[in-house]
Amino acid sequence: MVVDALQIPVQIVPIVSKGDQIQDRCLASIGGKGLFVSVFEQAIQKDQIDIAVHSGKDMPSQITDGFYVPAVLARANPADLLISKTKIWPGATIDTSSPRRAQLYTRIDPTCQIKMIRGNVETRLRKLEEGDYDGIILAQAGLERLHIDLHAYVVQVLDILPATAQGIIAIETKTGFILPKNIDDKKTHILFDTGRQLMALMHADCHDAASAHAQWIDDDTLQIQAFYQDSPIFMCQTKLDQIDACIQEMAGALYG
Ligand SMILES: NCc1[nH]cc(CCC(=O)O)c1CC(=O)O
């Protein structure tokens, strides 16, 4: 997608990050903030690559000094999906390694049992097939990008707050490097920055049961929703020039 947008000859350098090796992203127990991005930052420093392409939601809330995000792509659908073999029932066993999904799904079904399985999407779907658990929660955007065929499953769009920057692909590079073509989706970039700034103010990232999710209501109004651990979902609407005040207030209420 990024290569298409840049419209210049690009050399793709595949890099396996620690997160990929462990085959599970943002797993709280193996921790280490920015598991995904640090290896890419090292490759940029060594001039092995010019830019890194990340899933925005896997990036730490604050970017490493000396790096910046010159562009994000237009956001894909940020929804989370609940995938199961048959319609899910109260008390079902649900697979997720995301503290946010565990916290928010438990609010929908307090009798559910959360199981944290390691593995990529294929492994998880196979284990669902084999009956290791009854349901699995995954991001719609990721499933669509991987062209995973879900027609054999029951798929339900979950009414839970998505992760900060879910569905947003972000480009990272070192300060001073200018992209040969401006491919930034400005409106998505505002959502990206707003959510991440609020997460940083809450001292939270994807290892925490927390999220700050911004969306456009109209051309110059944002809606921001956020929660931290067992707090309710806080919501505010703000005009563009008041975003900062709005997230300061929300952070104060959520992370006192
Ligand atoms: N936590 C891992 C992760 N990081 C980005 C995506 C794909 C969705 C996206 O780009 O936002 C996924 C998979 C998932 O959460 O189901």
The ligand as an SDF file (V2000), in Angstrom:
LIG
                    3D

 16 16  0  0  0  0  0  0  0  0999 V2000
   -2.0710   -6.4380   18.0310 N   0  0  0  0  0  0  0  0  0  0  0  0
   -1.4930   -6.9120   16.8150 C   0  0  0  0  0  0  0  0  0  0  0  0
   -1.9350   -6.1470   15.6300 C   0  0  0  0  0  0  0  0  0  0  0  0
   -1.3560   -4.9800   15.2590 N   0  0  0  0  0  0  0  0  0  0  0  0
   -1.9860   -4.5220   14.1340 C   0  0  0  0  0  0  0  0  0  0  0  0
   -2.9500   -5.4390   13.7960 C   0  0  0  0  0  0  0  0  0  0  0  0
   -3.8190   -5.3210   12.6020 C   0  0  0  0  0  0  0  0  0  0  0  0
   -4.8350   -4.2080   12.6780 C   0  0  0  0  0  0  0  0  0  0  0  0
   -4.3030   -2.8180   12.5450 C   0  0  0  0  0  0  0  0  0  0  0  0
   -3.4240   -2.5500   11.7210 O   0  0  0  0  0  0  0  0  0  0  0  0
   -4.7460   -1.9580   13.2820 O   0  0  0  0  0  0  0  0  0  0  0  0
   -2.9220   -6.4810   14.7320 C   0  0  0  0  0  0  0  0  0  0  0  0
   -3.7460   -7.6900   14.7660 C   0  0  0  0  0  0  0  0  0  0  0  0
   -4.9340   -7.6030   15.6880 C   0  0  0  0  0  0  0  0  0  0  0  0
   -4.9440   -6.8440   16.6540 O   0  0  0  0  0  0  0  0  0  0  0  0
   -5.9040   -8.3350   15.4680 O   0  0  0  0  0  0  0  0  0  0  0  0
  1  2  1  0
  2  3  1  0
  3  4  1  0
  3 12  2  0
  4  5  1  0
  5  6  2  0
  6  7  1  0
  6 12  1  0
  7  8  1  0
  8  9  1  0
  9 10  2  0
  9 11  1  0
 12 13  1  0
 13 14  1  0
 14 15  2  0
 14 16  1  0
M  END
$$$$
